Amino acid sequence: MSTYNFDKVINRTNTASIKWEQLKKVFGTEDVLPMWVADMDFEPPHEVAAAIRKRLEHEIIGYTFVPPSTGESIQHWLKKRHDWDIDTSWISYATGIVPAISTAIQAFTEPGDKVLVQSPVYDPFFKMIEKNHRTVVNSPLLLVNNHYEINFEQFEAKLKEGVKLFINCSPHNPGGRVWTKEELTKMADLCYQYNCLFLSDEIHSDLIYAPHVHIPVAKLGSKYQDMIITCIAPTKTFNLAGLKASAVIISNRKLRQSFQDVQALNGTSAINTFGIVGMEAAYRYGSSWLDALLAYLQRNVDEATAFIHDNLPSIEVMQPEGTYLLWLNLRKLHLGDSEIRKLLINRGKLGLESGNKYGPGGEGFVRMNIACPRDILKDGLNRLKQALI
Ligand SMILES: Cc1ncc(COP(=O)(O)O)c(C=O)c1O
């Protein structure tokens, strides 16, 4: 039996939780069940809070550097969970992957340059490219039998236009694809051929369902060593988003220096004391917690899929290979995204993410975060039924 109780329902109000306490702002009403933004309603491994508490025994929270032990915890984690050998000198730290992406855009491209994405995809990719005055080039994913595939012909055609940077979401949010070795190799080969840097956002890479295996694209071969920027974080894996701590792994010395130069320019090189302590504790002690979490999440996925199949047969669940996000295809209902949203909020009292938020190809979908105790999941599924039946 697991020693972790993921069934425990925890009241998260009065913690300034965006997920639970910004409902009025996001959904126009307080009375929706929040299954939207990607954090979990579970306690993280207790070793994280214990480490932070221990650090707080010394109440001076002065300027803090990242000690070598933190880099070693990352190195050890990547070897153990993903069989990826890195050198700790390859790591830069950032206050999140979104800021790291923005830094990478500034470091590796010029205003007006083209940056490639594959929609539907995590929406800040678009925002960071546009806010930095670069040009989004989109090669939408192909929806084949309720499963996303890469449109390689189009992908190559876009690269031929002179793209400087490709941002890949691996595993894929919102579709839950865990890209295969073949897919990753083909994408990396094409980027290599067309001299395009490859940023791999691997924030969801620890949340993988067997038999799928996450492959860090940077470990695919020395040929790609000089073109890959990998972003990882303990925040999604261990439910620590508020710690604002992530790591950017770049083996090429020149690229790493450019990345760090932009951080220095913007004054964003440092991460906060508790982010450092929490990150290290999570990577050092979180492995068995994560194994138990994945088993729990897999059952949530299975229960949600069975419920929707039995009660809402016109909705197709894209089976996630990774992530705790269910991507639901509602297109057979022939409703617009705003109509779906209204039904979910007003009739179902349910707060989900609308698919059109994720760019072209997301229309007619909703994203449901199932990282919650099973009682909450059941409540959410009943609300989904209430809204759409
Ligand atoms: C693909 C992806 N990248 C980045 C983030 C957020 O990263 P951070 O909180 O480290 O900025 C998320 C959060 O949902 C995500 O899904």
The ligand as an ORCA input file, in Angstrom:
! r2SCAN-3c Opt
* xyz 0 1
  C       4.596     23.092    -21.347
  C       4.705     24.001    -20.169
  N       5.776     24.790    -20.025
  C       5.906     25.620    -18.968
  C       4.927     25.681    -17.998
  C       5.073     26.625    -16.845
  O       6.371     26.747    -16.478
  P       6.845     27.707    -15.299
  O       5.767     27.718    -14.247
  O       8.106     27.057    -14.846
  O       7.069     29.039    -15.921
  C       3.791     24.878    -18.104
  C       2.727     24.957    -17.093
  O       1.651     24.462    -17.247
  C       3.680     24.009    -19.212
  O       2.616     23.217    -19.366
*
